[in-house]
Amino acid sequence: MPVDVIYKTKATSTGGRDGHARSEDGSVDVNLVVPKEMGGPGGEGANPEKLFAAGYSACFLGAMKAVSGKVGVKVPADASVTAEIGFGPRSEGGYGITADLTIDLPGVDKAEAEKLAKAAHEVCPYSNATRNNVDVGLIIA
């Protein structure tokens, strides 16, 4: 599926999961640390799963705002999305991730929130990138 690209950015990582990552403009500049659960030292620093969680949660909230008019559900100013990303071995070999998105829409009826989340899941670039490859759960808080 071709994409009509309207924006591009770059980030460079060195050292792998135990290194450093920086965006081309320096707005993202993080040390990377392997979590203890994955055999690393743990401690302060980010990892690819944390970065993915931040990106997916922000993008999904943006997608809800983008479709809110179409589905007739207003996104409250204090809305939030929390992405929980899991990492582990796949039965087919290699490693995979899971994603659970907890959607908090204060004051919005649960059925309406589910309608909005479902519509956002159809247009969110992260949802489209993971569809049929990552188990994504949509949870209404």
C-alpha positions as CSV (number, residue, x, y, z in Angstrom):
1,M,0.0,0.0,0.0
2,P,1.6,3.2,-1.1
3,V,1.7,6.1,1.4
4,D,1.6,9.7,0.3
5,V,4.3,10.9,2.8
6,I,3.8,14.4,4.2
7,Y,6.3,14.2,7.0
8,K,9.6,12.4,7.7
9,T,12.0,12.3,10.6
10,K,15.1,10.4,11.6
11,A,16.6,9.0,14.7
12,T,19.9,7.2,15.1
13,S,20.7,4.5,17.6
14,T,24.1,3.3,18.6
15,G,25.0,0.4,20.9
16,G,21.7,-1.5,20.3
17,R,19.4,-2.0,23.3
18,D,22.3,-0.9,25.7
19,G,23.3,2.3,23.9
20,H,21.8,5.7,22.9
21,A,19.1,7.0,20.6
22,R,18.8,10.5,19.3
23,S,16.4,12.2,16.9
24,E,17.9,14.3,14.1
25,D,16.7,17.5,15.8
26,G,17.7,16.4,19.3
27,S,14.2,16.6,20.7
28,V,14.5,12.9,21.6
29,D,17.9,12.1,23.2
30,V,17.8,9.0,25.4
31,N,20.2,6.5,26.9
32,L,19.0,3.0,26.3
33,V,19.2,0.3,29.0
34,V,18.2,-3.4,28.9
35,P,15.7,-4.1,31.6
36,K,16.6,-6.7,34.3
37,E,13.6,-8.9,33.1
38,M,15.4,-9.2,29.7
39,G,18.8,-10.0,31.3
40,G,20.2,-6.5,31.4
41,P,21.3,-4.3,34.2
42,G,18.1,-2.3,34.4
43,G,18.3,1.2,35.8
44,E,17.7,4.6,34.4
45,G,17.1,4.8,30.7
46,A,14.7,4.0,28.0
47,N,14.2,0.9,25.7
48,P,12.5,0.3,22.4
49,E,9.3,-0.8,24.2
50,K,9.1,2.4,26.3
51,L,9.6,4.5,23.1
52,F,7.0,2.4,21.3
53,A,4.5,2.8,24.2
54,A,4.9,6.6,24.2
55,G,4.5,6.9,20.4
56,Y,1.5,4.6,20.2
57,S,-0.4,6.2,23.0
58,A,0.2,9.7,21.6
59,C,-0.7,8.6,18.1
60,F,-3.9,6.8,19.2
61,L,-5.1,9.8,21.1
62,G,-4.5,11.9,18.0
63,A,-6.4,9.4,15.9
64,M,-9.4,9.7,18.3
65,K,-9.3,13.4,18.0
66,A,-9.2,13.1,14.2
67,V,-12.2,10.8,13.9
68,S,-14.3,12.3,16.8
69,G,-16.3,14.5,14.4
70,K,-17.1,11.7,12.1
71,V,-18.4,9.4,14.9
72,G,-20.0,12.2,16.9
73,V,-18.1,11.6,20.1
74,K,-16.2,14.5,21.6
75,V,-12.8,13.8,23.1
76,P,-12.6,15.5,26.5
77,A,-9.6,17.8,27.2
78,D,-8.5,15.5,30.0
79,A,-8.6,12.3,27.9
80,S,-5.6,10.0,28.0
81,V,-4.3,6.8,26.4
82,T,-1.9,4.5,28.2
83,A,-0.1,1.9,26.1
84,E,1.3,-1.1,27.8
85,I,3.8,-3.0,25.6
86,G,4.8,-6.5,26.3
87,F,7.9,-8.3,24.9
88,G,8.7,-12.0,24.7
89,P,9.6,-15.0,22.7
90,R,7.2,-16.2,19.9
91,S,6.2,-19.8,19.5
92,E,7.3,-19.5,15.9
93,G,10.7,-18.3,16.9
94,G,12.2,-14.9,17.5
95,Y,10.5,-12.3,19.6
96,G,7.3,-10.3,19.4
97,I,5.4,-7.6,21.2
98,T,1.9,-7.1,22.5
99,A,0.0,-3.9,23.0
100,D,-2.8,-3.0,25.3
101,L,-4.3,0.5,25.0
102,T,-6.2,1.8,28.0
103,I,-8.4,4.6,26.9
104,D,-9.6,7.1,29.5
105,L,-12.4,9.4,28.3
106,P,-13.8,11.1,31.4
107,G,-17.5,11.8,31.1
108,V,-18.0,9.7,27.9
109,D,-20.4,6.8,28.0
110,K,-18.7,3.4,27.6
111,A,-20.6,2.5,24.4
112,E,-19.6,5.9,22.9
113,A,-16.0,5.5,24.0
114,E,-15.9,2.0,22.4
115,K,-17.3,3.4,19.2
116,L,-14.6,6.2,19.2
117,A,-11.8,3.8,20.0
118,K,-12.8,1.3,17.3
119,A,-12.9,4.1,14.7
120,A,-9.5,5.5,15.8
121,H,-8.0,2.0,15.6
122,E,-9.0,1.9,11.9
123,V,-7.0,5.1,11.1
124,C,-4.2,5.2,13.6
125,P,-0.9,4.7,11.8
126,Y,0.5,2.6,14.7
127,S,-2.6,0.4,14.6
128,N,-2.3,0.0,10.8
129,A,1.4,-0.8,11.2
130,T,0.7,-3.5,13.7
131,R,-2.6,-4.9,12.3
132,N,-2.5,-8.7,11.9
133,N,1.0,-8.9,13.4
134,V,0.6,-7.6,17.0
135,D,-2.1,-8.5,19.5
136,V,-3.6,-5.1,20.3
137,G,-6.2,-4.8,23.1
138,L,-8.5,-1.8,23.4
139,I,-9.5,-1.3,27.0
140,I,-12.0,1.5,28.0
141,A,-11.1,2.8,31.5
